[in-house]
Amino acid sequence: MNIQRFHAPTAREALAKARMTFGDGTLILSNRPVDGGVEVVATAEDSLPEAQPRAQLQPATPAARPRLHERAADLAASPVRSLQGGEGFARSSVAKDTEKLAMSTLSFQDYVRERMLRRRHEALHGADGAGAGAQDQESPAASAGARRAAVAEPSPARAHTGTTQRRSSAATAPTLAAGAGQQNLMHELQAMKELIEERFNTLAWLGQARQNPVQSSLMLKLIRSGYSPALARAVLEHLPDNLPAAKALQWLMQVLERNLKTDALALPLHEEGGIHALVGATGVGKTTTAAKLAAMCARTHGPGSVGLITLDTYRVGAHEQLRQYGRMLGVVAHLAHDRAALQDLLGLLSSKKMVLIDTTGAAPRDPRLQEMLQVLDLPDVNRLLVLNACSHGDTFDDVLTGFKSSGMQQAILSKTDEAVKLGPAIDALVRHQMVLRGVTCGQRVPEDWEAADARQLVAASMRSSVKSAFDPREIELNYFFTQAPSSLADEAELTDVA
């Protein structure tokens, strides 16, 4: 039997070498990783001895696998016969290679699973396995020399103690390592499963979108308007069949309107009153928004109904800016340096209809953010997150994720007059299920304030006609959907698509 070993950096190259040697009738007996690459043991199909029937070369069934292991154990238990001449050794090698061949013809899934388990076993017991393999392959003379050295050892008690310690450590270390290795294996298998499922779902969805030109057109319109691929896919998966283009666009806008939460059924902020702290990143317009809310409340209920407090002690001139707005409205703006001062001021202004707290701008990952939120952690203090409509979609996600961790569920959209596209803002508000309490559209106080109207905002976002270098072409949509985010179900969960 002509058995040869082939070494190559990769398994593909090793298999190619084997096929070049044996042709189409190449049989792979085993493969294993070695230093510098992969070792493949192969032979020709027609070189198998007649004593080995072809039935044994078929995939081993679960019932037949124990018999294969028993046969290998019987061969290993008779080393005298296996070493008596080249014929006995060849027969033992043929039996072992036949067993490996039977195991290598399993289905692809069994092959992948066993290969991963073998790699984990080699990683955990690599040193011991290497030592055992070297011991199995040593010559009879070396074995005899090892036995003589063992007999001549002068301290049997010390040898017994060392053996006990080795057995104890060998019984403990593999147990701990095996548990960690099994967990890593399960994580890898789960990640592989999710990746395969996502790729198949994406391919199926793209095939369906190509067959439906209306769906493809709406998808392209959403992406060009600034909506995320996650939301576009989540919405269009529920698009009813056989809708004409005009009806499909109307259905799409209605779905977005129903999923954009606003305070349309509640009182406006200046009518509702209460204590409101405006938080957000630097430069989003918190101070100007506070002045607009204060002006509307003062115009309706009088200047004595409004209280202004600022916590912004970092930005130069922040207190002075709010104080100037207060002078215009006939309201005194107070400064609080810490939590105790804020509590005292809230007690002093408890009779006011509305108390507005202007805070320091902080990024979501700024350590000072948690300090500021702890200062605002007081009874009856409502937090309003101010979002800049000009931000990028990734920026919205970062800000909303960072600030929502503190329990904020209400937002104000600022600077809509400066935004080229409102799609990213509407997209983020829908996916994060934030309640929009108002919109600012300029610097005038208080004229540039608008109520949150879902229909108007969605219509404005879909009317975007500005041509941009960032707008995709229809042939590029595949790049948006080839690998959807793993948290697609959480990020783009819609409450009403019927």
N, C-alpha and C positions, 0 to 999 in steps of 0.2 A: 504493500500500500504506500503510495507516494504522498507523503504529508510534508508540507513545507510551511515555514513561518515567514511572514511578510511584515516589515516594519515601515511605518510612514508617519508623518506628523499628524495626519487626520485619518479617520476611519474610511472616508471616501477614497483617499489615495491608496490606502492599503488594500481595499476591495478591488480597486482598478488594477493593482499589481497582480492580485490573485487571478483575476479574469484574463489578464494578458498571458499568464502561465498555463492555466488549465482550460481556458475557453469558456463557452457557454455552459458547460457541465460542471461549473465550479461549485463545490460544497463548502460552506463556511462551518468549520468545526467549533471554533471558539474565537473570542476576541477579548482583549483586556488592555487597560491603559498601562503603559510602561514609561520609563524615563525617556523623554524626547518625543513621545507620540503614542501610537497605538500598535499593538501586535495582533495580527490576525493569523490563525492557523487554518489552512485550507487544503483541500485535496480535490481530485477529479472524481466525478460521480461513477465513471466506469471502472475506477481502480478499487472500489470496495470489494472485499472478498465475498465469494458466493455464500459463505456460511452465514452472512448477515442478510436476512431477507429484507425486501423493500418495505414490508409492513412496519418494520421497526423504525423506518425513517420518516414515518408520518407523525404529525403532531401528537405528542403524548397527552392522553386524557388524564384527568385528575386521578382516576383509579389506577392508571398505569405508572404514574410518577413514583409512588412508593416502591414499586418493583424495580424501577431503574436505580433508585438509591440503594435498595437491598443488594442489587447486582454489583454496584460499585463498592459496597461494604465488603461483599464476599471476595472481590478481587483484591481489595486492600488488605484483607485478613490473611492472605496467602502469599507473603512476600517471597517465600522460598521458590515457589513455582514461577513467579514473575521474574525472578532473577536467574533462573536456570537456562542460560543460553539466550540468544537473540530471539528465538521463536516465541518463548514464553513472555518475554518482555514486549514483543510486538503485539501478541494477542491482548495483553493487558492494556496497551496503549490504544488498540483498536476498540476495545470495549469502552474505555473511558471516552474516546473521541466520539463513538457512536452515541453514548449517552448525551454528550454535549450537543451533538447534532440534533438529536430528538428534542432537546429543550430549545434549540435555536429555531426550530420550525413552528413555534407557537404563533398565535395571532399577534398582530402588531401591538395591541394594547398590553398583552401579557409580557411581550418583549420589553416594552418601555418600562412597565412597572418593575420587572425583575432587574432590569439594568440599573434603575435608580436605587433599588434596595441593595444591589451588589456594590454600587459606588459608596452608599452610606456605610455598609459593612466594612469596606476597605478603608474608608476614612477613620472609622472608629477603631479598627483592629489592624491598621496598616503595618505597624511595627511587628506585632505578633505573627501576622500572616506571612510577612517577609521572612521572619526567622524560621517558621515552620516549613515554608517552601524550600528554603535552603537546606534544611535538615532532611527533607524527603529526597532531595536530588543528590545527596553526597554519596560517594563511592563506598563499597563494602569495606575497603581498607580504612577509610576515614571513620566509618562507624565503629570498626573494631578498635581503632585508636581512641575514640571517644569513650567506649566502654572501659578500656584499660585505664584511662585517666580518671573515670568515675570510681573504679574500684580502688585506685591508689589514693583517693582523697583522704587526708589525715584526720578530718574532724566531722564524723557523721552527725553529731548533735547540732553543729553549726549549720550543716547542710539541711537538716530537718527544719530548723528554725527559719532559715531563709526560704525554704519551700512553702512553709505555712504563711509567711508574710506575703510572698508573691501571690499565693492563692487568694488571700484576703483582699489585697489591693486589686487583683484581677477581677474579683467578684463584685467589688464596689464601683470602681471607675467605669467599667462598661455599662453598668446599670444606669448611672447618672447621665453618661454621654448618650446612651441609647434613647433615653426619654427626650432629651433636647433635640437629638437628630430626628426622631420621629415627628416631633412638632414642626421642625423646619420642613420635613418632607410633606406633611399635610398642608402647610402654608403654600408650598410650591405647587402642589397638585391643585389646590383651590384656585390659585392665581392663574394657572394654566387653563383650568376649566372656565373661569370667567372670561379670559381672553378669547378662547375659542368661541364661546357663546356670543360674545359681543361682536366678533368679526362676522359670524354667520348672520346675526341679526342685522348688522349694518349692510351686508351684501344683499340680504333679502329686501331691506327697506329701500336701498338705492335702486334695485331692480324694479320694485313697484313704482317708485317715483319716476323712473324713466318711461314706464308704460302709461303714466298718467300725466299728460302735459300740464294740466291745471295745477296739480300738486307741485310739479317742478317749478312752475312759474311763481307760485306763492312762496315756495321755499327760497328762491332767489330774491324775491322782493323783501322777505324778512331779513335775510342776511345783509342785503344792501342797506336796509333801514337801520342796521346796528343791532338787531336782535341776535342772541347767541344761537349756535347750532343746537345746543341742548334744548332750549325752549322751542325753536322752530320744529325740531323733530317731534317733541312731545305733543305739540298742537296738531301738526299735520298728520300724525298717526291716526287721529280721530276724525279726519275730514270725511264727510259722507260721500258715497259714490255717486257718480253721474250728475254732479252739480255743474252748471255752466260757470264760466269764469267770473261773471259779475256776482252771482249768488255765492260762490266759494269765497270771494274776497269779503263780502258782507258777513258771511259766517265766521271767517277768521277774525275780523275786527270785533264782532260781538263776543267771541270767546275771550279775547284779550281784555275787553271792557269788563266782563264779569269777573275775571281773575285779578284785575287791578283794584285793590281795596282802597276805598276813600271814606271820608267822613260825610258823605252826601246826606245820610240819614240822621246825622247828629248836628248839634249846634256848632256854629263856627267857634274858633278858639277864643276870640275876643268876647263872644257872648257866653261861652261856657265858663270862662274865668278859671281860677285855681292857680297853683304854683307850678311854673314850667321852667325847666332848665334846658337851655339850648346847647347841645354838645355836637362835636364833629371835628373834622380835620382843620388845619390852619387855612384861612383864606376862603372858606366856603360861604361866608356872609352871615355869620351868627349875630354879630352886633347890629348890622343893618336890619336883619329880620326881627330882632328883639325890638328895635325902634319902630318898625312898622306895626307889629302887634300892639305895642304900647300906644301908638297914635290912634289906632282904630278903637281900642278900648276907651281911651280918653275922650275921643270924639263922641262915643255913644253914652258913656257913663260919667264923664267928667274927669279932669286931671287927678282929682283926689282918689280915684278908684284904682290907680296904677302904682305899683312899686317896682323899682329897678335896682338890681344888685349885680355886681360884676365880681368874678373870681379870677379875672385875667390880670395876674400880677407879673407876667413874664414879658408880654408884648409892650413895647414902648408906646405910650400914649393911648393904651386901650381904655383905661378908666376915663381919660379926658374925652375920648370920642363918645362914649356912652353918656358922659355928663353933658356934652354939647347937645345931644339929642334930647336929653331930659330938660334942658333949659328951653328948647323950642316947644316942648309940650307942657311946661310948667310942672315938671316932676323932678324930684331929687334922686340922683343916682348914688347908691351906696357901694362901698368897697369892703369885701370880706376877705381876710387873709387866710382863714382856716375854718374848720368845722364849727368850732365854738362861736366864732364871730358870725358865721352864717346862721346858726341857731338863734342867736340874739336878734339878728336883723329880721328873721322870719317871725319871731315873736312880736317885734315892734310893728311889722307890717301885716299882722294877722287880719286886720279889718279891711284890707284892700280887696277889691274885686279880682284883680289879676296881679300876680307877682312874677316878674320875668328875671331869670338868672342867666347872665352871660358868662360863659366859661372860657378857659384857655384852650386853644386849638391843639390837638394831639393826634399823632398818627396811631393806627390800631396797634402797632407793636411798640409804642413808646412806653417806657416804664412809668412815666408820670400819669398815664391814662388811668391806671388802677387807683392811684392816689386821689385823683380828682373825682373818680366815681365813688370812692369811699366817702369823700366829703359830701357828696350829693345823696348818700344813702340815708335819707331822713324821711320821716312819715309825710305823706301827701305831696311829695316832690315828684312831678312827672317829667320824664326826660324826652326831649324831642331831638331826633337826629337830623341835622341839616346836611343835605347832600347837594353837591355841586353838579348840575345837569351837564356840564362840559366834560365830566370825567370819562375815562375809558371803562369798558365793561369789567376788566380785571380789577381796576381800582374800586369800582362799586362792590365787587365781591369781597375784596379785602376789607373795606371799611365796614360793610354790613356784617361780615363774619366776626370782626373784632368787637364791634359795639353791641351786637345782638347777644353776645355772651353774658352781658350784664342785665338782660331782660328787657331791653328797649324794643318796642313794637310799633312805634309811631315815627314818622319822618316828615320833613319839609323839603321840597325840591326847590333849590335856588338857582338863579342865573339861567333860567330857561331861554332868555332872550339872546344869550351868548352861545348857546349850544347849537352846533351844526346839525346834530341828530339827537332826537329824544329816545330813539330805540334802546340804547344801552341802559338808560335810566329806567324806562318802563319795564324792560326785561328783568333788571335786578330787583325792582320792587315786586314784580309778580313772582319770581322764583323764591325770594326770601319772605314773601307774604307779609310785607310791611304795610301799615295803614298810612296813607298819604293824607296829611292834615292841611296842606296848603301849598301854593306855588308862588314864588317871587319871580318877577320878570323885568327887573330894572332897579335903579338906585333911588328912585323917588320915594319919599316917605309921606304918607302911607299909600300913595296911589298905585304903586307897582306891586300889588298883592292880589292874587286870584284864588278863588276857591278851587279845591281839587275836583275836577270834572273828568271822570274816566273816559267818556266818549270823546271829549275835546282833545285830551292828551294822546289817546291812541290814534285818532285821526291825524293829528299833527305829526306823530312819529311816522305814519305810513305815507305822508305827503312829501317826504324828503326827496327832493329832486336834484340835490347837489351831487355832481360827479366828483368822485374822489379816487385817488390812486389806490386806496384800500378796498374799493369795491371789487368783489370777485366776479369773474365771468362764469357763464353757465358750465363750461367744461372744467372749472376748477372746484366745483362743489364737492366732488369726491374727496378732496383733501380735508374738507370740513367734517366729513362723516366717517372717515376710515377708522378713526380711533376715538370714540366718544368717551367722555370722562366716566370713571368708575362710579361716581356718585350721581349719575344721570337721573336715577329715579328719585333721589332726594332733592336735587337742585331744581328740577323742572316738574315737580309734582303740581298738577293743576287741580283746582277744586271744582271746576264746572266747565265741561267741554261739550255738554249735550246741546 
